[in-house]
Amino acid sequence: MAATTRMNVVHGYTILLVFLLGTSIIFGPPRLVPDAWLVELIAVVPAGALFLLFAGLAAAGKGGGWYDILDKAWGKTLGRVWALCYLVYFLYIASRNVRDMIELVMTSILRATPSSVLIFMFVLVIAYAASGGIAVMGRLSVLIAALIGSFFFALALLLLFSGSVDTERLLPFLSEGLTKVLIVPLKSSVWFPYGELIVFLVFSSSFGTVRSFRRTGWVAMISACLLLTFSDMLQTSVLGMENIVFSVFPLLDAARMISIFNFITRLDAFVALIIISGVLIKCAVFVHAAALGANRVFGRQRRFTLPCALLVGAFSILVTHNNAEHFEEGLKYVIYWLHIPVQLAVPAATLILLRIRFRKGERT
């Protein structure tokens, strides 16, 4: 990591908040689920339990990062294998985020620009942001968090003044019962975005104490939950669920409904720029974590940030052939084959091994 890696509470909170909002803002509420805003409120409960697992691992690591924890639990050889798996996972998830962002940009701003050019330019910015280290990204996230908060406030006011908000579109409440709303968070919302907080185990020492890491994480998760719930309610009250089902980027479509005296219109480009800033931080965190993993696996004291960023750009092009396949892969296969094993199964097994091998701080 960079020479200065320690973050204060504000920087730690804002980088977690921006990370959680990131690409979550782009896609809006889950498709084909009535009362989608309620899904966000329910999802934070099991997500909080998952974060307790991460905090427990940070405590068991006694000041070490995620790669140190893997070495302690599994031994150096298996620990290095798991570190390799996680750095590939971080690169893959970053590539999916880049692909999401590129689809958004090509839809709203730069329709005629080749995607390869956009990806190359964006990964260079990601590499630059990641090279500064987690503390620098924490300071940058303060500005981005302020922009996102101001954006939501301004968007709500403009939509209200333009007469686009109709709260009756939120009804009927629980039209298909509570069961469906309870199941959806376990299938998607817990793992994306909350489960992706596992990447911050790599930087857990930068938050100070384990107690600080745990408290900051909980506050950031609750804040992100409230903002995403507000976003879902705003989108539903403007577009209605019948239109959201067929919308690729609901928040973008909601912003296009703004029209005040035919003067303030077409703010979708502004929305896209705000979202790009959040995706930048999220991708930079993944790339930095992957670069540290590469240093650990290959045992060389060199900078892997730019090579990792370029790999992210290449993966984002090769990950899927088209937009429809990209969304289907993310909602069906990635959750079950990647997120659940990497975010739950391996961390739980690691914590169990640590408790078995180290009882009261002594090797058994």
N, C-alpha and C positions, 0 to 999 in steps of 0.2 A: 504494500500500500504506500501511499504518499507519506512524506515525512510527518505531516500533521494529519492524524486520522481521527482525532476525537471531535465529536460534534456536541453542541449544547442541546438543550431540550427542544428549543424552537426548531433548530435545523433537523433534528431527528424526527420530530413530529411532522414537519412539512414534507420531508422526503418520503416518508411512509404514506402520507396522505396523497401526494401527487402520484406516487407509484400505484396506489390502489385505484385511483380514478383513471389514470392512463387511458388504456383502450376500453375500459368499462363504459366510459361516457359515450363512445362511438356507437355501440350497438344497442343501447337502450334496454328496455325490459325484455325478458324472455319471450320468445315467440309462442303464440297459441296458448298463452296462460292468462286467464282473466285475473284481475287484481294483481297485476305484475308488481306494482309498487309494494304490496304486502310481502312479496317474495324476498325483496331486499331486506326488509325488517326481520324476517324469520331467519334468513341466511346468516346473519351476524352472530346468532347464538351458537350453532355448531362450529362456525368459523372461529369464535372465541375459544372454544374447547381445543380446536386444532392449534391455535396460537399458544395455548398453555403447553402443548407438547413441545413446540419450538423453544419456549422460554425454559422448560425443563431441561432440554438439551443444552441450552446456553449455560444454565446453572451447573450441569454436570461437567461441562467443558472447562469450568474454572478459569475463564478469561481467554480461552482459545477459540478460534474460529471453527467453522463447520468442517473444514478439512482436517484440522487438528483433532476434532471430536471423532471423525471417522477413523483416524489412525489409532486413537486410544481404544476404540470399541472393537475394531476389526483387525488390528495389526497393520504394520506398514504396507505389506503387499496388497492385501484386500482393501485396505484404506486407500491406497493409490488407485486401485481399480475403480472403487466407488467415486473417488474424486474425478476420474476421467469421465465416468458416466454422468456426473452432475455438471461438469463443464460443458459436455455435449448437450445436455438438457437445457442449460442456461442459454447456449447459443441458439438452440432450436426455438425456444420460446421467444427470444429476442427477434429472430427472423420472422416469426409469425406476427409479432407486433409491427415490425417494419412493413410487412405485407399489408396489414390492416391500414396503416397510415398511408401507404402509397395508393391503395384503392380509394381512400377518402380524398386524397389530394387530386387524383385524376378525375374523380367525380365532380369536385366542386371548384377547383382552381385551374389546374394545368392539364386540360383535357387532351391537348395535342402533343404534349411532351412525352417522349419515350420513357417507359417505366425504368429501364436500366439506367438512364441518366439520373433520374430522380433518386433511385436507390443508391447509386454511387455517391452522389452529393450528400445524401442524408447520413450514410454510414461514416463519411469523413467527419461530419459534425459530431456523431455519436462517439467516434474514437477520440476526438478532441475533448469532449466533455468527460469521458471515462478516464482519460489520462491524468486529469487533475486529482483523482481520488475521491473517496466517499465524502470527505469533509467539504470539498469544493462543490460537489453536487448538492450537498445539503444546503449550502448558502444560496446556490442558484434556485433551489426548489422553493425558497421563501418567496422570491419574486413570482414564480410560476403559480404557487398556491394563491397568492394575492390576486393574480390575473384571473384564475379560474373562479374564485369567489366573487370577484367583481362582475365577471361574465355572467354567472348564473343570476345575480341580482338584476343586472341590466336586461338580460334576456326575458326574465319574468315580467319586469315592468313594461317593456316594449310590447310583448305579446298581450299583456293585459290592456294596455292603451289602444292597441290595434283591434281589440275586440275578438281575438282569436281563441281566447280561453273560455271553455265551457265545462264547468265542473260536473255537469250531468253525464258527461262521457265516462266518468269514473264508475258510474252505476251500471248494472246492479252489483251490489257487494256480495262476494262469495257465491256467484251464480251457479258454479259447478261444485260447491262444497269446499271444505277445508283440506281434504285429503290431497288433492292435486297441488295445492299451494304449498303443502308441507313437503311433498316429494321432490318438487323441482329444485329447491336449494341443495339437496343432497346429491342431485345429478349434475348440477352445473355451478351454481353461484358460490358454493363453499370453496371449490377448487380454483375458480377464476372469478375474482382476482385474489381472494384472501389467502388461498393456499400458496400462491406464488411468493408470499412473504418469507418462505423458507430461504430465499436467496440472501436475506439479511442476517441469517445465521453466520454467513461468511464475515460479516462486519459487526457482529454483536458486541465486540469489545469497544467499538467506536461510540456506542451509546452510553458508555460508562459502566455502571453496575448492572447486574441482571435485573434487579428491581426496576431500574430506570428503563431498561429495554422492554420489560413487560408492561409497565404503565404507559409508556409512550405508544407502544403497539396497540394497546386496548383503546386509548383515546383516539388514535388515528383511525382505527377500524370503525369506531362508533361515528366519528365525523364523516368518514367516507360513506357509511351506511345511510346517514341522514341526507347527504348530498345526492347520492344515487337514488334514494327514494323520492326526493324532491324532483329530480330530473325525470324519473319515470312518471310521476304524477303530472308533471308539466307536459310531457310528450303525449300522454294519454288524453289529457284534457284539451289538447290542441288538435291532435290527429284522430283520436279514437282508436280503439283496438282493431277495428275492422281495417283501418289503413296502415297501422303499425305492422300488421302481419306481412304486408307486402312491401314494406320499406326496408331498404338495406341500412340506411343511416337515419334513424328517426329524429335524432336531435337536429341534424342538418335540415331535414324536411320541415321540422317545427320552426326553425329560424327563418326559413323561406316564407313563412306565413306572415311575417312582420310587414306591415304596411301602414305607415302613419302619414296621412295627407299626401300619399304618393311621393313622399320625399325620402323618408327613412325606409329603405327596402333592401332586399337582397344582402343580408348580413351573413350568408353562409360562408363566405370567404374568411370573415373574421372568426367565425366559429371554428373553422378548420385550422386556422393559425393557432388558436388557443389550445386545441386538442393536440396539435403537433408538438407543442412545448411539453405537454405532459408525457407523450409517448417518447420524446427525446430523453427525459430523465429515466423513464422505466427501462428503455433499451440500454442506456449508459450504465445503469446499475448491473444489469445482466452481463454486459460485456466486461465490465471491471471484475465481477465475480469470476467469470470464465477465465480471464487473463491471470488472476491469482491462482486459479486451479491449474492452469497450464504451467505456471512457474513451479507449482508443487509437484505435478506429475512428471515433468521433464527435467526437473532439478537444475534449471539454468536461471541464473540471475539476469534475465533480459526482459525487455518490454514485449509482451504479447498482445498489447491492446489493439494496435492497428491490424495485425493478422486476424485476431478474433472478430474485429468489426468487419473486415472484408469477407470473412467466412459467413457472418450474419447476412451480409448483402447477397452473397451467392446462394445461401440457403433460401432466402426470401423469394428468389426467382424460381428455384427448383422445387420448393416445398409442395406446390400444387400447380395444376395446369390452368385453372381458371378460378374466378371468384366463388362460384357456387361450390366447387369441390373444396375450396379453402375453408368455407364456413362449415360444410358438412364434416370435414375432417376434424375441425376444432371442437364441434359440439358432440361428436359421437366417439371418435377413436382416441383423440388426445387425452380426454378426461379419464377413460378407463385404462388405457394402456400406458399412459405416462404420468398424469397428475396424481392419481390415487396411489400407485406404487411409490413414486418419488416423494410425494408430499406427506404420505401417511405410513405406508408399510415399512419403508427403509428407516425413516426417523424413529418409528415406534420400536423396531427391532434394535436399532442403535442404542436407544435409551435403556432398553432391557439389558443389553449386553454390558453397558456401562454400570448399571446397578449390580449386576452379577459379578463383574470383574473388580469393581472398586467399591468395597463396603467400608463406610466411615473413613474413606481416604486411604485405605490400605489395600494392596493387591492380595486377592485370595488365591 
